[in-house]
Amino acid sequence: QKEVEQNSGPLSVPEGAIASLNCTYSDRVSQSFFWYRQYSGKSPELIMSIYSNGDKEDGRFTAQLNKASQYVSLLIRDSQPSDSATYLCAVKTGGSYIPTFGRGTSLIVHP
Amino acid sequence: SAVISQKPSRDICQRGTSLTIQCQVDSQVTMMFWYRQQPGQSLTLIATANQGSEATYESGFVIDKFPISRPNLTFSTLTVSNMSPEDSSIYLCSVHIAGVETQYFGPGTRLLVL
């Protein structure tokens, strides 16, 4: 059974701070890792993907992957109230079209 | 990416009735999927909609309850049959596009069954 674990939160951070969202996965052969953002009442939106160990930066977002520890994280720098949403971690093995989703972490950025 | 639309965007239905949800994509896609997301929960895959053949259902989901059609590479429907309040959920269509590693989601259909 493939599992993707996330702390449901809510994670509350002040505006301007760094928000750190974490995700662990059970399937060692996982190859592709994704972060989706889901605003309340909306559908998930892909914001980051990462495939290799290390960091990948895109604007205020940085995804970090450590395959040895089976751990992927998302850092949001200079957090804004508009970043308040649920962040879903998704993990996929090679050759599969279907990722396994975590339950999501609720992030609240307060002014 | 792809532009995905779903109809209806929301509905309130009576127990025992059925609702058909439509998903339209603006380009031909390899794979289409149907998910359910119950309040406060993550995404649960219902089935993979296969073009020209029967859908592939995940454990816990059956064709009699959730019949799916996929007549071509840009369109699919999901029917929620004989509804009960437990079927109240958001139903999401998603697509996998060749050459892209993950899925894109439609805007969802919010269903409330009374």
Interface residues (C-beta under 8 A of the other chain):
Chain A: S32 F34 G41 K42 S43 P44 E45 L46 S49 Y51 L88 A90 K92 Y97 I98 P99 F101 G102 R103 G104
Chain B: T30 M31 F33 Q41 S42 L43 L45 T48 I90 L92 H96 E101 T102 Q103 Y104 F105 G106 P107 G108 R110
